[in-house]
Amino acid sequence: MKPEVMVQDLSYRYDDGEEKALDGVSFEVYPGEFLGVVGPNKAGKSTLCQALVGLVPHFFHGNMDGRVVAGGIDTRETTVDELSKTVGLVFQNPFTQVTGAKLTVYEEIAFGLENIGLPRDEITRRVDEMIALFGLEHVRHHNPFELSGGQMQRMAIASIMALRPRIVALDEPTSQLDPQGSAEVFQAVAALRNQGLTVIMAEQKVEKIARYADRVLLMHKGKVAACDRPEVVFSRDNLLDLGIRPPAYTSVARELDLRRPDGTLPVTLDDAVALLRNSSVNS
Amino acid sequence: MRVRVENVRFHYRLGEPVLKGVTLDFEGEATAIIGQNGAGKSTLVRLINGLLKPVSGEVRVGDWNTGDFSVARLARRVGLVFQNPNDQVFKSVVRDEVMFGPKNLGMSGDTALASSREALADVGLEGAMDANPYDLSLAERKLVSIASVVAMNTDVVIFDEPTIAQDYAGVQRIGTLIEKLKARGKLIIAITHDMDFVAEIFPRAVVLRRGEVIIDGSTREVFSRPDLLRDSFVEPPHATQLGQALGLSETVLSVDEAVKGIKGHRSRLGGLAGSDTAHDQQFFQ
């Protein structure tokens, strides 16, 4: 299968940066895949998200080497505007994303569609679809700034998704949300992914990434430390050295030397419980 | 320092109560206040530092009734770290930001600088004294806002979502700082959605739901009530969830406790039931 995103030997140094924010990063993401990106702060996760939508190198000042191809488009050879039709970016803080120019949730989601000049009927259809998908029906006429954090982040994602990108990058979209808001965002993103969207999400919540991601890209000091299935990445025994706490279920299983048939450790609650029950029966 | 919240009611708009008669006593034990957004947690801590005054009832910080004191006076006793550092940080140099509070409390320049240096070192930002806070990442700016309050050396320190945007190292650092403040006899109150952090650092937890206290007890007692927590949209710590899913008899709060609990479970089984798999399976339901 042809990759939807190809990142080849990507290095980037901000003009005011002492070290490279990204250093020889290579990976591929396939259509419909959910790639979780984990790593400590300053590992390069945000810069990577910005590179996927072309803000690096087109907006920020710095030196870029290597190549990013998203949806078949080389990010160097296009503009951020043009690329935004293919790749969307959701910021960490929804306040950063909200235009502030619109008085209702409906108008906010319609804003990007108006800007690309879609006919009114199409705008109405897409906004209604997004409002339904992200559970925003009861707040469609509310002011965006009256929403809870979870609702606002879902509105921000809906605004991006209304543009129908093939790929979406999310930069720690749940870091400021309560557990309910966070669950809402993960569920909405999972629903979109089930419709064929390719998802790349930077996130600190390892238990959530373990549950939702198909593969995990582990970054450390601008480099790729691992890129594999969650149970493979989180089974590594040097995660703490790389600034990542393993999922609690994985840590418990490690202490009990409880492994899956392929030798990896369980990374989700259901997986850990099933293994423990089996081991209990077989012991 | 003791903080007493007595039958406090509060609303921002008439007819929309945010706190509906909350009574809580804080003395000594570090306490986590948990609950869904909109439960009234941030309102409660703003009543303690005097930014808000009760509609009825009273809040006492030591022998001061907050209704009788300005926020500036109360700042001598209560420090509050805001949830969003962008709402708190306003100076263009980290050094000035962190020294602002201590100087306002009347500390001399030298003392304020020493206190600020120590607080910044505690959050791992000793090298950022001359930086502009808005050149820092959100996670670092949060640490600056924490240092700004800690440097004031108040008897009561309140944190609103201290671990927001932090990575593993940041969470560890904030945990270590809170332990240090506890050891110095500070009264610590924190609002947080990070239940692993609550289990690790706070011996007492209070759950708020729609302006009312639903549970107030030891953290272990609180996390042993998944039914009530679910109604309040609170997920217990991951290790606790594992223990509960396995049906362990004790509520576990950490990975270590879960491991011990599971091992104990197995050895009791070995002694009691041998290879009775039916019993064993039932035991792990």
Interface residues (C-beta under 8 A of the other chain):
Chain A: G39 P40 N41 K42 Q92 N93 S148 G149 G150 E172 S175 Q176 L177 D178 P179 Q180 G181 Q204 E207 L240 G243 I244 R245 P247 A248 Y249 S251 V252 E255 L256 L269 A272 V273 L276 R277 S280 V281 S283
Chain B: Q36 N37 G38 N84 S137 L138 A139 E140 I164 A165 Q166 D167 Y168 A169 G170 H193 D196 F233 V234 E235 P237 H238 A239 Q241 L242 A245 L246 V255 D256 A258 V259 I262 K263 R266 L269 T277 D280 Q281 F283 F284
